[in-house]
Amino acid sequence: MPTRVDLTKGQIPKLLLRLFTPIVFGMITQALYVMVDLYFVGRLGPDAVAAISISGNIFFMIMGLSFIIGTGGMVLIAQSFGRKDFEYASKVFQQSLILTIITGIIACLIGFFTANPYIRFFGGSGVSLQLGVEYFQIFSISFPFLLILFVTGSCYRGMGDAKTPMVIVIMTTFLNIILDPVLIFGPWIFPTMGVQGAAIASLISQACGLTVYFYLIFIKGSHLKFNSPWRINIDIIKKSLTIGLPSGLNFFLLTFNMLITYRVVSPFGTHALASLGIGFRVLQIFYMLVMSLTTAMAAIVGQNYGAGNYQRISGTLWTGWRFSLCIMIPATLLCLGLPGFFIDIFTNDRDVIRFGIIYLTITSLSNILVGTLMTFSSVFQGLGKTYPTFIAAVIDNLLFAVMVFTLPVFFNWGFNSFWWIKISATAVETLIVVIWLKRELLKTRSVLH
């Protein structure tokens, strides 16, 4: 049964739901994948937990690199499929894989040979340093595997196939769940490998996922045929990076924003910091749903832009925005009505709950803004013009940093003020993106007509 969907035909709401469902399942499973190692390693003691927690920080760097390569590949492939130019789509896929392999090997070598200073810099010492280096060096070997999995999944979604990446993510996650206790604790004839076993389990799982992709792409020949020679095409790589680099940098800006937030909250103590981590994870559940929706939107917009169908581009924007409201309005009401319930799931500390309720009730008021920002930004992504959202994100971060480091001190504002400042900066970013996209759509309509 074919898994690819022609996104230039059919009812847009049905297409969004058809792509959204496997994407969101894949994202949830990916989040579970990250937690599996921590769950089993937790039984080895705090030093082991610290070791893989420090190593896990680099996962976000790998994710950022995958956004840079994968977004450009996804958009160019989607636009090519919209034009029915499958030969160019195969060339883009080839170049995405070549760039991913080169980037992954470089990241692997850097990670392997800098494991000790990296773990030491982030606080590893004694046993946790030793275990961290052991885990991180094996983890580094998986960097090319992780990047190829992420980027290939993005390219598949650009072709209108969200089901295959979901199935492969689920397969690798459950394989990791099976291998983790076997390689960590060494039952029966298996050796006890500790934290190294966790890293090897992940590596084997990823290798199996890549094997499936290899079979589908090169043996079964699903979706695309590769007739071009496997050598670097500078023109395609430049086009891909022009689209993907702003998206990847947006990911790093989000990390920068979180670092600023942790810095200004830290004087209020560990209870406030703990509440921030819990509250953000609660909101992430709703953000993940909208992010899955916007991934589907970008693929649909990309194919219809390639097909020259403006009505389906605008239709995707407004349908996706309405869907995001259906997620974010109930999410806001839940956070406003039951903030203590959500925080209490993760802790019974009264001070953490108190700070967490403040964070969740105020920050959740920006849910509709965040949903609007994400859906409108996805249209820019599908059009292959990601720099406006990057510029808006830079303005947001600069505005937030300036205001949060000055206004609370000058006016003697407290903990609550940080979240109102964050909402204000998000509102400015959203306004910039909405106005810019309105102008861009007018240009697009005149070009396509």
N, C-alpha and C positions, 0 to 999 in steps of 0.2 A: 504494500500500500504506500503511495507516495506521501512524503512528509512535507514537501515544499508547497507553499501556497502562493498563487499569483496575487500580489497585493494591489494590482491595478484594476481588479475586478471584484465584484461582490459588495455586500453591505458593510460599511465601515465599522459599525458597532460589533457585528459578528466577527469581523477580521481582528479587531482589537482584542476581543475576548479569547479568540482562538490562539493568538500569539501570547497574550498576557498570562494565560493559565500555565503553560509549560515554563515560561520565564520565571514566574513567581515561585513555582515549585523548585526550579533549579536554584534560585537565590536562597530559598529557605534551606535547601539541602546543603548548599555551599557554606552557609552559616553554621550548620550542624557539623560539617567537615572540620571547621576550625576548632570546634569545641571538643571533638572526640579525643584528640591527643591530650588535651588538658584534663579531661575527665579521668582517663586511665593513668596518666602520669601522676595525677594528684595522689594516688595511692603509694607513690614512692617517697613522698615527703615534700616539705616546703622548698628544699634546695632544688629538687627536680622541677617543681612547678615554676620557681623563679627562672630556672635555666631556659625552659621552653617559652615562658612568657616574654623574656627579653629577646629571644630569637624570633618570636612571633611578630615583633614590631616591624621587621623587614618585610613581612607579608604585604603591608600596605604600600611599600615602595614597589614591589612586584605588581601589585594591582594598578598602581599609577602608570607603570610602563605598559601594562597590557591595555589600559585605556588609550594611551597615546597611539599604539600600533593598531589595536582592534577597532577603535572608533573610525579611523580613516579608512580601514579596509571595509568595514561594514557599510559605510556611507557610499563609497565608490562602487561596491558590488551591488548595493540596492539600486543605485541610479543606473548601473549597467543593465541589470535585470529589467528595470522599467523600460529601457530603450531596446530590450531584446538583444543586446550586444553581449552575448555569452562568452565570446572570445576574449573581450577586454576584461570581463569579470574574472575569467580564469587567470589572466595575467596579474590582476590585482591580488588575487588569492595567492598566487605564486610569490609575489613580491612581499606580501604580508608574512608569509611563512619564512622566506629568506631573512627578512629583517628581524623577525622574532628569534630565529635560531642564532643569528649573530649576536643580538642583544642578550639572549639567554646565556650564551657561552661566556660572554664578557662578565655578566653579572655573577655567574657561577665561579669564575676564577677569582674575581674580587672578593666574593663572599668567603670562599674556601681559605684564601691566604690572609684574610683580615679578621678571621673568626675571633682570635684571642683579644685583640684591641677593641673590637666591636662589643663583645660581651663585657669586657672590663669597663668600657666607657659608660655603659648603661647600668652599671652598679654590680655586676657579677664579681664575686670574690670567693676564695676558698673552694668549697665543694661545688657551689653553684657556678663558679667560673669554669671549673673542670668539666662539669656536666654540660654547661652551655656550649663550650667549644666542641665537645663530642657531638652534640645534637646539631649545632649550626653548620658544621662542616659537611655532614650528610645532607642536611636541609638545603645547603647551597647547591648540591648536585641536582636537586629537583627544580631549580630556577628555570632552566630551559623547558622542562616538562610543563611546569605551571603556566609559563607564558604561552606556549603553543596551545595548551588546552583552552586558556582564556580567549586568545586571539581567534582560534579556529571556531570557537562557539560564537563569537561576534560575527564572523564572516558568514556562518550558516544562517544566523538570524537576518542578515542582510539579504540572503537569498529567499527569505520567507519560510525558513525551516527553524522553528524554535523547539520542536519536539526532540530532535536528535541530540542537541547539547544537553537538554534536561535528562534524557535517558542515560547519557554517559556520566553526567555529574552524580546522578543517583547511584549508578553502578560503582563508581570509584569510591563514593562515600561509604556504602555498605561493605565494600571490600576492605576499606580501611578499618571499619568497626570490627570486622572479623580478625584482621591481622594484628591490630594493636595489642590486645591482651596476649595473643600467642607469642609475639616477638618481644614484648616488654617483660612478661613474667615467665616465659619459657616452660609451659606445661608439657608433659609427656616427653617426647624426644627433642623438643626444641630448646635451643640455648636461651638463657636469661640474658637479655641484652639491655634492659633498662631504657633510658631515654634514647639511646641509639636505635633501639627496636622501634620506637615510635616514628623516628625519622625514616627508617627503612620501610616501614609499613606504608607510610604516605608515598614514598618514592615508587614502591611496587604498584600501588593503586593508580598513581598517575601514569605510569608506564603502560598499564593495562588499558586505561582510557585512550592513550595515544595509539595503541595498537588497533583499537576499534576504529578510530578516525582514519588511520592508515589504510585499513581494509576498505572502509567506505569510499575514501577519496581515490586511492591508487589502484585498487583491485576491482571493487564494484563499480567505480566511476560514477558515483552519485552526484547529480546536479551539474558538475562541470567536467570537461575534458581538458587535460593539459598537453598542449601541442608545442608550446613555446620552450626554448632552451632555458634551463635553470641558471640564469645569471642575473646580476643586479641590473635593474632598469631605473636609472636615476630619476627620470621624469615621473614615473608612477610613485616612487617612494616620496618624492618631493610633494606631490599632490596629496598623498595619504597623510604625511606628517603635517602639512598645512592645516588639514582638518583635525587630525588627532591630537596634535600638540596642545592646543588650547584646552581640550577636554581633559587631557592628562594633568595639565597644570591646575585646572579647576579642582581636581582631586587632591593635589598637594596643598592648594589654598584652603580646602576644608580642614586638612590636618593642621595647618598653620593657625586657623581660626580656633580649633580646639585647644591648641597649646596656649594661645592667648587667654582663652577662657579659664583653663586650669590655673594659669599664673595669677589672674586677678582673684580667683576664688580661694587660692591656697591660704591667704592670711586668716580666713574664717575657720581653718582647721580641717582635720581629716574627715569629720562628719559631713561637712559641706562638700568636700571633694568626692566622698563616697556617694552622696545624693546626686551629684552631677553625673557620675558614671551610670547609676541606676536609671535616672530620669531620661538620659539620652538613649539608653537601650530600649526603654519603653517607646519613645518616639520613633526609634529606628524601625520598629515593627510596621508602623504606618508609612514611614518614608519608603520602606522596602516595597510595599505594595504599589505606591505611586511610581517608584523607580522602574518596576517591572512594566507598568503601563507605558511609561515614556520610552522605554527601550522598544516596545512594540510600535509606538507612534513614529519613532525615528525611522524604522524600517519601512513603514507604510509611506511616509512622506518621501523618503529617498527613492523608492520605486516609482511613485507617481510623479516626482520631479523629473526623473529620467524619461517617463512616458509623456511629459508635457501636459499633465492633467491638473490644472490649478484648482478646480472645484473639489477634487478629492484631497488635495493638500489642506485647503481651508476647512473642509469637512472633517478631516482627521483632527485638526487643531481643536475645533469646538466640541466635537464628540469626546475627545480625550480629556479636555478641560472639565466637561460635565461629569465624566467618570471620576476624575480626581476629586471633584467636590463631593461626590457620593462616598468617597473614602474619608476625606479630611473633615467634613462637617460632623459625621458621627464620631470620628476620632477626637475632635475638639470637645464635643459634649461629654464623651467618656472621661477625658482627662480633667475636665472641669467638675464633673459630678462625682468621680471616684478616684481622685488623685492618691489618697491614702491607701486604697486597695491595691493599686498598681505598685506603689513603693513597698508596701508590706509584703508583697510576694518575695522580694529579695532580701529583706532585712526586718528585724524586730527592734532595732535601735531607735529610740524615740527621737533623738536629735537628727539622725539621718532622715527619718520619716518627715520631720518638721521641715528641714531644708528641701527635701525632695518634693513635698507638696507645693512649696513656694515656686520651685523651678518648673514643675509640671503644669501648674495652673496658669502661670504667666506665659511660658514659652509655647504652650499649646495654642495660644491665641494667634500665633503666626502660622498655624498649620495650613490654612487656606492660602496664605501668601506663598508658602513653600510649595504647595501643590501647583499653584499657578506658575510660579517660577520654573519648576521642573518641566511642566507640560509645554510651556512656551519655548523653553530652551531646547526641548527635543525637536521642535520644528526647525530651529536653526541648524541642529545637528543633521537632520535629514536633508536640508538644503545644501549641506557641505560648507556652511559658513558659521564656524564655531567661535570665531574671535569676538563677536559682540558679547556673548555670555561670559567669556573670560574677562573682558574689560569691565563688565558690570560686577563680576565677582571680585576683581581687584579693588574697585571702588568701595564695595561692601566691606572688605577686610580692612582697608585703610581707614574708612569711616568708623568702623567698630573699634579698631585699635586706638585711634585718636580719642574717641569719646569715652571709651571704658577706662582709659588710663588717666583722664583729666577730670571729667564731670563729677564722678563720685567723690574724688578728693576735694575738688573746689567747693562743691555744694554739701559735702559731708553726707552723701547718699550711702545707703546700706546695700545689703545682699540683693534685695529685690531689683535695684536699679540696673544691674548687669543685664537682666533678661529683657527689660524694657528697651535698653540700648540695642540689644541684639535684634529685637523686633523692628526697631526704627531703621537699622542698617539693612535688614532684609527687605523692608518695604521700599527703600530707595533702589536696591538692586532689582527688585521685581518691576518697579515702575520703568526703570531704564530698559529692561528686556522687553516689556510689553510695547513700549513706544517704538523701540528700534525694530521689533518684529513687524509691527503694523506698517512701517515704512518699507521694510524688506519685502513684505508680501505684495505691496502695491507695485514694486519694481518687478517682482516675479510674475505677477499677473500680466503686466504689459509685455514682458519678454515672451511668455508662453502663449499669449494670444497673438 
